[in-house]
């Protein structure tokens, strides 16, 4: 397996455990690592044989915008399930960053992996 990377995908979200957070629109940054068969896509040189990362990005943005989760962990788990179920990705590693969530830090992040990891 090969891996497609989508870095710092900006997603608008209603997220937070505090009521004042949930009244604000916030930006989450998602890093997606998705197991694919890049050889098949390269051989065909066609988007129909590849993972359409534009479609992935649009779907993930829409999904995150509709979640209204309290926790970054919830967003990460939900996006992992969506990618595996709707796009047939056998393995995914997701990092969800919430900039400015912690005083004195650039932000907080959660990283998770789901599915069968690609061989090294």
C-alpha positions, 0 to 999 in steps of 0.5 A: 500500500501507498499513502496519500497525504492531505496536509492542514485541511481547514475545516470550519467547526462548532466544537468545544466543551464550553458554551462560549466555544460552541457559539463561535465558529472555529477552524480545525486543521486536519492532516489525513494519511490514507492508504491507497494503491498508487501503482494502479492509479499511476498505471491508468493515469486516470482519476477513476483509478485513484483516490479523488482527494478533492472529493475527500476534502469536500466530504470531510469539510461538510462532515466536520461542519455538521458534527457540532462535537464537544471533543477533538477526539470525536471529530477524529474518530468520526472522520476516520469512520467516514473515510473508511466507510465512504471511500473504502480506505483500508487504513487512515491516520488522522491528526486534528488540530485545534489552534488556540485551544490552550493558553500558552500553546499554539494549539492542541491535537489528537492523532489516531490510526484506524484499520490495517496499516500499510507495510513499511 
